[in-house]
């Protein structure tokens, strides 16, 4: 199997999945389809990191030189609230974590460092190295890129996007996949075992990988070694799947039919290797991908890693090789 030739052939014939808009939590693990920019500064106002007391710049520098300072408390500011009155030298506001700081605030003195006497406070000391204010735009400036196109959406992306107020995200649709095993000797999982038969466990292994890489397996089907029925089952799923994968029927035996399916459909052959394992035919029928694989599990898994998963990635906007 010429991996580089396969990748190039797929890339030259790929069409990205359509884009759909989904709620943020339903976008986890999906691929972002459009660049998202910050709609506002984050934080969108300067806020306190501590429960404490807002002080003016003059008082801040005065505390740097003296051990204590007494200030008049003008009121309190709860989270979600603000005051229009600026803090002035000799005065302070009690402020809660997350509340917008008053104008002209230089520093928040954590309440643990303060003694309260009625409407006055005495500050013992400050730590100039302690960051007490989160300033407007520290995390994001309006217009900055919050999520890039073709980026996998994870927990942090969800936090950043919803922090901007976005409820919906444009993502690539998930490719719908049907897996069809062929062969008289193959039994569907869940049916009674019979002598001389095997279960279609390879189909389930393929499905597991596809699901892990965010593809949607809409069916695991099976058909016996019968050309007419194989053609029928392909036709059955063509309108529903983006990718149809068949396993088996790729050798030179009397009942190996899938290697000749292209003779019964107006497909475009993208890549074919039928002389040696892993045998594979990759073709397109309109916008649908039809991938015929060998029935050998080892050969199938090689094709899964080097063909099917890269194809899934590319259809969803990802780099095929990563």
Residue pairs with C-beta under 8 A, 6 or more apart in sequence:
1 273
1 278
1 280
1 302
1 303
1 306
2 273
3 306
5 271
6 271
6 282
6 306
6 307
7 310
7 320
7 321
9 270
9 271
9 282
10 270
10 271
10 282
10 307
10 310
10 311
10 314
10 320
11 314
11 320
13 268
13 270
13 284
14 311
14 314
14 315
15 287
15 315
16 172
16 314
16 315
16 316
16 317
17 172
17 173
17 174
17 175
17 242
17 315
17 316
17 317
18 172
18 173
19 33
19 34
19 170
19 171
19 172
19 173
20 170
20 171
20 172
20 173
21 168
21 169
21 170
21 171
22 30
22 168
22 169
22 171
23 167
23 168
23 169
24 158
24 161
24 162
24 166
24 167
24 168
24 169
25 158
27 153
27 158
27 169
27 171
28 153
28 154
28 155
28 158
29 152
29 153
29 154
29 214
30 152
30 153
30 169
30 171
30 172
30 174
30 214
30 316
31 150
31 151
31 152
31 153
31 171
31 172
31 214
31 316
31 317
31 318
32 147
32 148
32 149
32 150
32 151
32 152
32 153
32 157
32 169
32 170
32 171
33 149
33 150
33 170
33 171
33 172
33 317
34 149
34 170
35 145
35 147
35 148
35 149
36 145
36 146
36 147
36 161
36 164
36 166
36 169
37 143
37 144
37 145
37 146
38 140
38 141
38 142
38 143
38 144
38 145
38 146
38 164
39 142
39 164
39 165
39 166
40 142
40 164
40 165
41 136
41 137
41 140
41 141
41 142
42 137
42 138
42 139
42 140
42 163
42 164
43 134
43 135
43 136
43 137
43 138
43 139
44 136
45 82
45 100
45 136
46 100
46 101
46 105
46 133
46 134
46 135
46 136
47 98
47 99
47 100
47 101
47 133
47 134
48 54
48 95
48 96
48 97
48 98
48 99
48 101
48 108
48 132
48 133
48 134
49 97
49 108
49 131
49 132
49 133
49 134
50 97
50 108
50 110
50 111
50 132
51 95
51 96
51 97
51 110
51 111
52 94
52 95
52 108
52 109
52 110
52 111
52 113
52 114
52 132
53 71
53 73
53 92
53 93
53 94
53 95
53 108
53 109
53 111
53 114
53 121
53 123
54 77
54 87
54 92
54 93
54 95
54 101
54 102
54 105
54 107
54 108
55 63
55 71
55 87
55 92
55 105
55 106
55 107
55 108
55 109
55 123
56 87
56 88
56 89
56 90
56 91
56 104
56 105
56 106
57 104
57 106
58 89
59 69
59 71
59 89
59 90
59 92
59 106
60 106
60 107
60 126
62 69
63 69
63 123
63 125
63 126
64 126
64 128
67 124
67 125
68 122
68 123
68 124
68 125
69 122
69 123
70 120
70 121
70 122
70 123
71 90
71 91
71 92
71 120
71 121
71 123
72 90
72 91
72 92
72 119
72 120
73 91
73 92
73 93
73 94
73 116
73 119
73 120
73 121
74 85
74 87
74 91
74 92
74 93
75 83
75 93
75 94
76 93
76 94
76 95
76 96
77 83
77 93
77 94
77 95
77 96
77 99
77 100
77 102
78 96
78 99
79 96
79 97
79 98
79 99
80 98
80 99
81 99
81 100
82 99
82 100
82 102
83 93
83 102
85 102
86 102
86 103
86 104
87 93
87 102
87 103
87 104
87 105
88 104
92 109
92 121
93 102
94 111
95 101
95 102
95 108
101 108
101 133
105 133
107 126
107 132
107 133
108 132
108 133
109 123
109 126
109 132
110 130
110 132
113 123
113 124
113 125
113 126
114 121
114 122
114 123
114 124
115 121
115 122
115 124
140 146
140 160
140 163
140 164
146 157
146 160
146 161
146 164
147 153
147 157
147 160
147 161
147 169
149 317
150 317
150 318
151 157
152 318
153 169
153 171
161 169
172 315
172 316
172 317
174 214
174 215
174 216
174 316
175 215
175 216
175 242
175 243
175 312
175 315
175 316
176 215
176 216
176 218
176 240
176 241
176 242
176 243
177 207
177 210
177 215
177 216
177 217
177 218
177 241
177 242
177 243
177 244
177 245
177 312
178 217
178 218
178 219
178 220
178 221
178 237
178 240
178 241
178 243
178 244
178 245
179 203
179 206
179 207
179 210
179 217
179 219
179 220
179 221
179 245
179 246
179 247
180 203
180 221
180 222
180 223
180 233
180 234
180 237
180 244
180 245
180 246
180 247
181 200
181 202
181 203
181 220
181 221
181 222
181 223
181 246
181 247
181 248
181 295
182 222
182 223
182 224
182 225
182 230
182 246
182 247
182 248
182 249
182 257
182 258
182 295
183 224
183 225
183 248
183 249
183 295
184 224
184 225
184 255
185 196
185 197
185 198
186 197
186 198
186 199
186 200
186 222
186 248
187 193
187 194
187 197
187 198
187 199
187 200
188 199
188 200
188 220
188 222
189 199
189 200
189 201
189 204
193 199
200 220
200 222
200 247
201 297
202 247
202 295
202 297
202 300
203 220
203 222
203 247
204 220
205 297
205 300
205 301
205 304
206 245
206 247
206 300
206 304
206 308
207 217
207 220
209 304
209 308
209 309
210 216
210 217
210 308
210 309
210 312
211 217
213 309
213 312
213 313
214 312
214 316
215 243
215 312
218 240
218 241
219 237
219 240
219 241
221 233
221 236
221 237
223 229
223 230
223 232
223 233
225 249
225 255
225 256
225 257
226 257
227 257
227 264
230 246
230 249
230 257
230 258
230 261
231 261
231 264
231 265
234 244
234 246
234 261
234 265
234 290
237 244
238 244
238 285
238 288
241 288
242 287
242 288
242 289
242 315
243 288
243 289
243 290
243 291
243 308
243 311
243 312
244 288
244 289
244 290
244 291
245 291
245 292
245 293
245 308
246 258
246 261
246 290
246 291
246 292
246 293
247 293
247 294
247 295
247 300
248 256
248 258
248 293
248 294
248 295
249 255
249 256
249 257
249 258
249 259
249 292
249 295
250 256
250 258
250 259
250 274
250 279
250 280
250 281
250 292
250 293
250 294
250 295
251 259
251 279
251 294
258 281
258 292
259 274
259 279
259 281
259 292
261 267
261 281
261 290
261 292
262 269
262 281
262 283
265 283
265 285
265 290
266 285
267 283
267 284
267 285
267 290
268 283
268 284
268 285
269 281
269 282
269 283
270 282
270 283
270 284
271 280
271 281
271 282
272 280
272 281
272 282
273 279
273 280
273 281
274 280
274 281
277 294
277 296
277 298
277 299
278 293
278 294
278 296
278 298
278 299
278 300
278 302
278 303
279 293
279 294
279 299
280 291
280 292
280 293
280 294
280 303
280 307
281 290
281 291
281 292
282 289
282 290
282 291
282 307
283 289
283 290
283 291
283 292
284 290
289 311
291 303
291 307
291 308
291 311
293 299
293 300
293 303
294 300
294 303
310 320
310 321
311 320
313 319
313 320
313 322
314 320
